[in-house]
Amino acid sequence: MRFYEITHNSSYERQWTMAVSIEPRSHLIRWSCPDCGRATSYPAGAFDVTIEGGKAYPDILGCGAYPFLIVSDKVLSSWQKCGIGLLATYPVKIAKALETDLSPESARPYFRLEIGGCIKVDIPRSGGKITEYCFRCGEFQTEPMLIKKFAFLEGSWDGSHLFRDQRFFPTVVFCTDSVKQLAENEMHTNFRFEEMR
């Protein structure tokens, strides 16, 4: 079975617009750790975005404000029809457009997806070493800071086509070859698939 990290390809395909900021329409999830000082906040559900640049709307929308998985209704419909993934869906509205001729009104519907499928990343086999770990909140730092190819703990995959390490890498989404093949067959735009170990 081949596994891939799934993300957008906006850094390499500049014709696609990107979301550069978020305006929540749902309550914010906020946390900060009194021990290590790490903090974050992000919308729990639906939100609006401001897009910037590009000449067309893609099927996977890059989000510079936070690494959400945002896909078009075309992709969502295709995945649901083929039984891909355990998905919680939240609407994403294009509210404003900057430095582009695209208008918010011309956008097709987008959705933020939260993936329910699970796997566990094997950090040492992925080439990483934990250099800092907060025993209060569980946040950690690795060397190298950016792991490029993830390896997984044997037996940790739950069999889903879309999945993630809910505990340590919740913003990194992985998929099976079925998702990649579907994207290629149905010409879903702006997707990037990096094969994992």
Residue pairs with C-beta under 8 A, 6 or more apart in sequence:
1 176
1 177
2 176
2 177
2 180
2 195
3 119
3 152
3 157
3 174
3 175
3 176
3 195
3 196
4 174
4 175
4 176
4 177
4 179
4 180
4 193
4 194
4 195
4 196
5 150
5 172
5 173
5 174
5 193
5 194
5 196
6 69
6 162
6 173
6 174
6 175
6 179
6 180
6 191
6 192
6 193
7 60
7 173
7 191
7 192
7 194
8 16
8 18
8 58
8 60
8 61
8 62
8 63
8 190
8 191
8 192
9 16
9 190
9 191
9 192
10 16
10 18
10 54
10 58
10 62
10 190
11 62
12 192
13 58
13 190
14 53
14 54
15 54
15 55
15 56
16 54
16 55
16 56
16 57
16 58
16 61
16 62
16 189
16 190
17 51
17 52
17 53
17 54
17 55
17 56
17 57
17 58
17 61
17 97
17 100
17 102
18 51
18 52
18 53
18 54
18 61
18 62
18 63
18 64
19 49
19 50
19 51
19 61
19 62
19 63
19 64
19 65
19 70
19 92
20 49
20 50
20 51
20 52
20 64
20 65
20 98
21 49
21 50
21 64
21 65
22 42
22 43
22 47
22 48
22 49
22 63
22 65
22 66
23 47
23 48
23 49
23 50
23 95
24 43
24 46
24 47
25 43
25 45
25 46
25 47
25 48
25 93
26 43
26 44
26 45
26 46
26 47
26 90
27 43
27 44
27 45
28 41
28 42
28 43
28 44
29 41
29 42
29 43
29 44
30 39
30 40
30 41
31 39
31 40
31 41
31 137
32 38
32 39
32 40
33 39
33 134
33 136
33 137
33 139
34 136
35 134
35 135
35 136
35 137
36 132
36 134
36 136
36 137
36 139
38 134
38 137
38 139
42 66
42 68
45 90
45 112
46 90
46 91
46 92
46 93
46 112
47 90
47 92
47 93
47 112
48 92
48 93
48 94
48 95
49 61
49 63
49 65
49 70
49 92
49 93
49 94
49 95
50 95
50 96
50 97
50 98
51 61
51 94
51 96
51 97
51 98
51 100
51 102
51 104
51 107
52 97
52 98
52 99
52 100
53 98
53 99
53 100
54 100
54 102
55 100
55 101
55 102
56 102
56 189
57 72
57 102
57 106
57 107
57 108
58 72
58 189
58 190
59 71
59 72
59 74
59 75
59 188
59 189
59 190
59 191
60 69
60 70
60 71
60 72
60 75
60 188
60 189
60 190
60 191
61 70
61 71
61 72
61 92
61 110
61 190
62 190
63 70
66 171
67 171
67 172
68 112
68 171
69 112
69 113
69 114
69 115
69 173
70 92
70 110
70 111
70 112
70 113
71 79
71 110
71 111
71 113
72 108
72 109
72 110
72 111
73 108
73 109
73 110
73 111
74 108
74 186
74 188
75 183
75 188
76 87
76 89
76 111
76 113
78 84
78 182
78 186
78 188
79 85
79 87
79 162
79 179
79 182
80 87
82 178
82 182
83 161
84 161
84 162
84 178
84 179
84 182
85 113
85 115
85 116
85 117
85 160
85 161
85 162
85 163
86 115
86 116
86 117
86 160
86 162
87 113
87 114
87 115
87 116
87 162
88 113
88 114
88 116
89 111
89 112
89 113
89 114
90 111
90 112
90 113
90 114
91 109
91 110
91 111
91 112
92 110
92 111
92 112
93 104
93 110
94 104
94 107
94 110
95 104
96 104
97 103
97 104
113 162
115 160
115 162
115 163
115 164
115 173
116 160
117 158
117 159
117 160
117 161
117 162
117 163
117 164
118 156
118 157
118 158
118 160
118 163
118 164
118 165
118 166
119 152
119 153
119 156
119 157
119 158
119 163
119 164
119 165
119 174
120 152
120 153
120 156
120 165
120 167
120 168
121 147
121 150
121 151
121 152
121 153
121 165
121 168
121 169
122 150
122 151
122 152
122 153
123 129
123 130
123 142
123 147
123 168
125 151
125 197
126 147
126 149
126 150
126 151
126 197
127 144
127 147
127 148
127 149
128 142
128 143
128 144
128 147
129 142
129 143
130 140
130 141
130 142
131 141
131 142
131 143
132 140
132 141
133 139
133 140
133 141
134 140
138 167
138 168
140 168
148 194
149 194
149 195
149 196
149 197
150 169
150 172
150 174
150 196
150 197
151 196
151 197
152 196
152 197
157 163
161 175
161 176
161 178
161 179
162 173
162 174
162 175
162 179
163 173
163 174
163 175
164 170
164 171
164 172
164 173
164 174
165 172
174 196
175 193
180 193
182 188
183 191
183 193
